[in-house]
Each structure stands twice: as structure tokens, then as C-alpha cells.
Amino acid sequence: MSEETNLTEEDLKAVEGVKDRLKFFFSDANVRQDFFIRKQLMNDKGSMAHKLTIESLLRFNTIKQHTTKPAVIIKAAKELSDLLTINDEETAIGRVVLFTKEMMDGHVPKSLHLKNVPLKKKDGNEQEMQYAVTVEEIRDIFAKYGEVAMIKLKWGAHGDADGEGDDDGRKQRKKKIPTGCALVEFSTEADLEKAAEATLTTKNGESQEPKEKIVFGEAEVQVMLLSEIKTQNDNRKRKSKDDEPDDNVEVKTFTFEWQPGCVITMTGVPVDCDREALLDMVAEGMGITVEEVKDKKIYVDYSRGEKNAALRFPVHGDHIADICKKLQDGNLQIKGSKVETARILDGDDEKKYWDDFIAFKNKQIHQRADEKRSRKKQRRH
């Protein structure tokens, strides 16, 4: 049986404050960001399906500021019958319009995204930052454009520098750090449009001068539509997904149409040989600079410490035979040392060299594709 008839004058005054809190707690804007309330209202099992118990509500600090009596909450809910429902036992409250998963993005077309919200050093801790403005200060700025449903300051997470836990082995909780961003959600899209018309600093990807600047202290806040931010993020994710190899798509095979007579192999290169020394030798042999050698796409096939090396030319020409002869005669040396042998590959040796080169390139391609797939699976989990 209801205890509403036993309410005092003080209780009846408290009803108005409780009504404001109930409207907020059960609003779309709050349910989206309050995991506990959302979990209760989206639960479709048992006698308390889609309901939040009055016992739970009485534990909320801002409810306790007004009352500790269930009857006050019941009366407040009944006066909000266009928004809220009460079960027959009068022990739980739900919404007239059930909250569904599809409503989770309902704030996007009604919200502004703020950037460059000012920060300050935290009192008593010079190493940590906090917001220099309050939710209420932001609400006061935007209230003139329409009813503000929610202000949400954005936070990031920052763990320990060394990633270790406490001495007793427990993991430390990650610290919340302010990102300098906030969301302003309006009750209607019409209100959002009024605010956007006056305050946007970026629209359709282009910077613009707002009619009314939003300034806190010396900080001028940047304002965008949240829907535009979300579109940009979705496009980036889509592009990133497109760039990743599909598990079911065959990786392209590397092919190369090589020209005969374009590879010089050398044996007995000096022990202190390196790629730079080989490039210097080619530049000397052709009478050009090292940069010009690189521009001509002449490739040095060599790994430090090996006794053999090769020079790979992109196109056939007399300069290849000329360099080879100078190496054979000792007129062209590497770091002052003559190579043991130098010859232009031909026949089966030349075919094997290019087959090995193509196989190596394909192995590289497949390894990179496998690494991307691995990273993609890690992100999924």
C-alpha cells in the first residue's frame, strides 16, 4: 500500500527536486553514458525487466540530498507519467519509451564537439592536470541556444610509466587524464542547429569564423558538429580496413620482366666492403656521382661480411661491359682492392639469379601480409 498520504510538507517540497533527478537519470542522454542504469533498463528478464528499483535510486547521492523515503520517489514518478512507469508493487520505475541499442547513437545529431577546453594544474599535484572549467560553466554558455541535455567532459587513460603493479602484485588503476575536449548534447536537433549556426569554427572540413566565439579565460574553444567528427572517424576506420589485407583475398604476386646482360657478379670483395663503397666504385666507373647512380636505379646486391657481391642494372648498355672489364683488369677497385673475379651473368646462372630475386620479393610480400593479418586479429580481440 502506498505511503504517499503520510508525506509531510517537507517531503512534498522534496518531490520537485526528485522529479528533476528522475528526468535526468532516465533521459536518453544519461542512459547512454550511465552503464549501471542502462544495464537495468535494457535487461528484459524477470519481474524487474526494463526497470530500476527504488531501493537502488535511494542510494544515489543526488537523490539522498532530497529524500530517503520511497514514497517521495513514487509520487515524483507518478507526476512524470508521460515519461515514467511504476510497477504494480511500486518498487521499481521504468521508462514509457524503452531504451534500445539503436538509441546509443541518438545523441550524435544533437551534439557539438568542443576542442581546446582549457586545463590547469591540479591542486596539490603539479604533475597532473584538471579541467579549468566546470560542467555548469559550459552549460551556462550554451543554454541560451536551447535546452542542454548533457555536458560531458572527455577523459583519456594513462597507466604507470613502468607498467608495474603495486608491491603486493595488484595492478594499479589507470589514471584519468583530461583530453581538453567535451560534448554538448541538446534536447532537440532544432536547439543544436541554433547553437551550430552561432558557434561552429569548422564546418564541412573548412575552418570558419564563428558568429559568437566560445572563450574561457584566454582559451578560444574550437566547435564542430559531433556528426562531422563521427563521419571523419568512420571514414578513417573504413580506409584503414580497406588498406588491410582481407583474409580471403589472395596476395598479389610480384613479377619482373628482366633484361639479359644486366647483372655483374663479383667474388673476393674486400673484408671491409659495404654498400656505400660499391656505389662509389660504380660512380667512378661511370664518371658520375653516387646520387646519379641512385637516380639511374642501379642496385647493389650485397650484405656486409659476405665475400661476393652483385650489381643490378635496370637496362642493358655498353657501360655494364665497360665496368666489368675495368673490375677484371683492376683498373676499378673497391676501397683500393681488386676483386678476384667479375663477370656478366648469362644463361642458366642469369635465370637462377632473377628467379631467386623474384622468389625473395614474393616472400617479403607474404611476410608483410601475414604481419598485417596478425595485427588485425589482435585488434579484434
N, C-alpha and C positions, 0 to 999 in steps of 0.2 A: 504493500500500500504506500502511496506517495506521501512524503513528509512536507510537501510544499505548503500546506496550511499552517505549519508550525514555524515558518520563516519569520525572522524579525525584520524590523525596518532596516537594520544594518545589512542583513542578508539580501534584502530586495535591492539595496543600492549596489551590492556586490555583483548582482546579476548582470548589470550593464557591462562591467569590466570583464566578466567571464564570457559574455557574448562576443566581445571583441577578440578575445583569445581563441574561442572556438572557431570563429570565422577564419582566423588566421591559420590555426592548426589544420583545419580540414580543407583549406583552399588548395587549388591546383598547384599554385606556386610553392607552397610549403611542402605538400606531399611529395612533389618531385625531388626535393632535396633532403627530406627527413626520412632516413631509411626505416627507422622503427615504426613510424606511423604508416608509411607506405606498405610495409610488410603486413601489418594488421589489416589494413583496408583492402589489400589485394588477396588476402587469404580467403579462399572460397570453401573451406572445410569446417564442419562443426557448427555448433549453435552460435558462435561468435563470428561467423563468416562476414567479412566486409564491415566489421565493427571494431571500435576501440573502447575498452572497458572504462567505466567511470573511475574505477579503482586506479587504473593507470594514469588517467588525467589528473587525479588528485595528487599524483607525485610530481607533476610538472611545476617547476618553481614559480612561473608566472601565473599559474592557477592558484597556487598556495598563497600568493600575495593578496588574492581577493577572498578566498574561502577554503575551508577544509570540509565543507558539507556536500554530500552527494546531491541533496535536494536542490541546492543552488545551481549546480551544473544541469540538472534535469530541467529546471524551469528555464534556464538560459537556452538550452537546446530546443525546447518546445516553442520558444519565441523566435526561433530560426527555422521554422518548419518548412520554409521554401528551400532550405539548404541541407538540413539535417533530419535524420530519423532516429527514433529511440526504440529499442526492442520492448516487447511486452512486459518483461520483468523490470524494465527501467534500470538496467545495469550496464548498458553499452550504447554507444552512439555511432551511427554511420552516416554516409552521405546519400542525399537523394539521387544524385548522379554518381554512379560507381566510378571509381578511378581505375583506368585500364592502362595497359602497357603502351598503347598507342598515344596516350596523353603525355608521355615522358618528354617529347619534344615540342609540346604545346606552347612553351614559353618562347621558342625561337622567333616566331613572327611578331612577338610583342616586347622584345628586349633590345636594349642598347648595350654595346660592349665599350667599356671605358679603359683607356690605357694611360699610363703616366700618372696614376693616382699617387699622391706624394707619400713618402715614407719618412720615418725618423728613427733615431737610435732608441732602443728600448731602455726604459728607466732602469738604472742599476746594472745594465749589461751593455757595454759599448760594442760588443761583437754581434749583437742581434738587432734586427730591425723590426719595426712595427708600423702599422698604418698611422699616418699623421691626421687622418680624418676619420670620423665615425660614420656608421650606417645612417644615423639620424641626420647628420650634416649633408650627406649625399641625397637623402630623401627630401630634405627641405629645398634643395636646389631644383630638383626635378618635379616636385609636387605641383608646381604652377602649370605644368603641361597636362596633368591628368592624375588619376588615382594610381599610385605606385603600389604594386602588389608585393614586390620583393626587391631588396637590395642584397647582393651577395658579393662580399669581398673575396677575391681569389687568393688561394694559398698553394704553395708547392711543398714538396717534402725534401728534407735534407738529412741524410744519415750521418753517422760518425765519420770522422776523417779517416780513421783506420779500419772502420767496418767491424770492429770487435764488439763483443758484448760486455756486460758488467763482470766484475771479478767472480761472481757466483755462477757465471755461464749464461745468464739470461740475456737475451738480445735487447738492446736499448731501442726505445721507440724513436722513430724518425721525427726530427724537429720540423714543425711547420714554419715555412718562411713566406712572407708576403711577396706576391709577384708584381704588385703595382697595377693590377687590373681589377675590374669589378663589373658586375652585371646589374643593370637596372631593368626590372620587368614591370611593365604596366598592366593594368587590369584588362585593357582592351587594345586592339590594334589601332583604333582611332586615336587614342591617347599617345600611343607610340609614334604615330605619324606626326602629331603636333610637336613632340619633342625632337624628332629627327629633323623636321623642317627647320628648326631653330638652331640645333647644336651639332649636326654632323660635321666632322672635319675631314672625313673620307667618304666618298660615295662612288660606287661602281669602279673601285680601284684607283680613283683620282682624288688627290688632295684638293680641298676647297676651304675657303674662308667661311667660318660659321657666322650666322646672323647674331648669335649670342654665344660668346666664349664661356666655357666652364673653367673657372680658375679657383684653385685652393691655394691660398698663400701666394707663392711665386710660381706655382706649377700650373701650366695650362694643360688641361686634360684633352686627350685625343678621343674622339667619339665616332664609333661605327655602328652600323646595324649588326646585331648578332647573326642574323640570317646571312649577311655577306661574309662574315668570318667563317661561319659553318660551311658555306659553299666553297670558299678558298681551301679549307681543311679537307673537305671531301674530294676536291679536285687533286690536291697533293697526294692523298691516300690512293686515289684511283690511278694516278700517274705512277706512283711507287709500285702499285700492284702490277700495272702493265709492264713496268721495267723488269719485274722479277720473272724468272723462267717458270712456265707452267709445268707441273709435274708430268702432265700428259703430252706436252709438246716436245717434239724431237729437237735437240740442239743442232743448230746449223753446222755443217761440216766445212772445215777450211780446205779450200782448193787453191792451187797456184800453177799458172801456166809459165813454167820456167824456160829460159832460152839456153841453148847449149853453148859451152865455152865461156861461162861467166863465173867460174869458181876457181880460185888459185888455192891449192893446199901447200902448206909448208911443214917440214919436220925440223926438229933441232932448233927451235926458237930459244933465245937466252932465258936463263932461270929467272931473271928479274923482269921478264916481259910483262906487259899489261896492255889493255885495250888502247890506252892513250898512245903508247909507244908505236903500236901498229898503225894507228891513224896518222901519226906523224910521218911514218915511213911511206904510207900511201900518198900523203900530201906532197912529200919530197919527190916521189917518183913521178907524180903527175904535174909538178910545178904549180901547185895551187895551195890554198890554205886548208887547215883542218875543217873550218866551218864550211868551206866549199865542198870538201869531201862528204860531209854530213848532208849537205843540201842535195848532193847527187845520189843520196840513198845507198851509198857504198857501205856494206855492213861488215863488221869484224866479228868473226865467229871464234871466240876464244874465252877460256876460263883460266883465271890466274893459277899458275903452278903446273899447267899442262905443258907438254913438250911439242905439241902440234897445234897449228892454227890454220884458219882459212879466211879468205877474203871473198865476199859475195858481191858481185856487181849486178845492177838491175838490168843492164842491156849490154849486148856484145859490142866490142870495139877494139881497135888496134892497141889502145892503152893497156889492155889486160895482158896481151902478149909482151908488150914492152916492159911492164913492171915485173912479170915473171922472169924474163931474160935477165934483167938487172939483178934480181934476187939470186938467180943461179950463178951469175958471174961475180957476185959480191960487190957490185957497184951500188947496190941499195941494201942497206943493213938496218938492223933493229937494235937500237941502243949501242951502236958500234960493233955489233956482232953479225957475222954472216950466218944465214940459215944453212942447215945441212942439205936440204933439197927443197925445190919449189917446182910445181907443175900445174898445168891447167887440166882439170878433170875432164874425162871423156868416157864414152861407152858405159859399161855397167857400173863403174865407180861413180860416174857422174849421176846416173839414175839412182843409185843407192843413197848418195848424199841428199838428193832432193826428196826421195821417199822418206828418209829419216827426218828431214826438216819438217815435212808436211805432217808426219805422224806426231812429232813433238808439239807442233802448234795445235793439233786436234786434242792432244792430251791436256794441254793448258786450258783450252776452251771448256772441256768437260769437267776439269777440276774446279774451275771458277763457277760453272753452272751448279755443280754439286754443293759448293760452299754457299751459294745463294739460296738453294733449296733448304739447306740445313738451317740457315739463319731465319728463313721464312717459317719453318716448322717450330723453331724456338719461340718466335713471336706469337705463334698461335697458341702455344701452351703457357 
